[in-house]
Amino acid sequence: MDRNKKIVKISIQGIIVNIVLVIFKAIVGFIANSISIILDAVNNLSDALSSIITIVGMALSGKRPDKKHPYGYGRIEYFSSVIIAIIVLFAGGTSLKESIDKILNGGDATYNIASLIIIFVAIFVKYFFGSYVKREGNKLNSSSLVASGVDAIGDSILSLSTFIGALISFIWHISLEGYIGVIISIMIIKTSLEILKDTIDDMIGIRADGELTKKLRKLIKSYNGVEGVYDLTLHNYGPNNIIGTAHIEVKDKMTAREIHKLTRNIVMDVYEKLGIVLTLGIYSSNDSKYNDMKKDITKIVSKYKTVLQLHGFYVEEDKNIVSFDLIFDFEELEPVKVKDEIVKEIKKKYPKYNYIVILDKDFSD
Ligand SMILES: [Zn+2]
């Protein structure tokens, strides 16, 4: 079964589980006149709704790429996550208001043994189902599934507090309903804001996952003839659709034919092993003749603390041109000025060369 079908299947299970819970809790809640149990039911209803949105999102994001959208529709998944988060936020806000009303205006809930048993069973159903959804979501790299799994586990803990409140009221006839409701609401609101923040970060574009870039660099470096991997960038169009670029450094004696073969092999291998569509650029490196000069210049550069890396060092012997790239820390506000200073200092030591220095960004680890 492919990823999309699995996600849809789990989401449908989620809808069924939640609707069954909604029915039972709503009945118990109304009979017992318990606001916290009714809120619990509303919360389950919003979970069912988010599963429906996940399915709709999957169906839309799985559409084939076309001329106008050659990168596919994968980013629609981010929109469905935002909509889910807003629904959960709304549910949290409503229950906060209801709970505060309850504290201010009072009203007694009356429980019986049957309703306590139903709430108790619901806690376990929700907990185990939530763990299952979270586990599968991680396996399938689906942020919507992980979010709803985490949400469900949180809900089960909140239901536990509802249960304890009901139990206390059953035994000692003290009403904690409103207070428990406030705590539940605040936790629901907190979860929704976290999902919202993560998803919006994904939409804005965040630093690529360090584990992934490490793996990718290692794979490219493992090829004979690759002396270094630099300027790695990754962009995604949905969680499982990543496009990237990188520079590799090779000896300047390599022929186009050899480079062609090398880069093709790397690109194919990266796609097969990591599913990343990679484009490579080439830096050439000198033979050992210029090693000392490179070391010297690296040493000068290393005195400037906001420079994170020097790479792509190359001396064009016949033209007396030295070129290299510098990566500055994002904290550095005037990289161009610092670069000019660095070049000035290098020129004192190696006056016969002209310097071409490109400023790269610190895109990935
Ligand atoms: Zn570079």
Residues whose N, C-alpha, C, O or C-beta is under 5 A from the ligand:
A	BS01	ZN	D231 G312 D325 D360
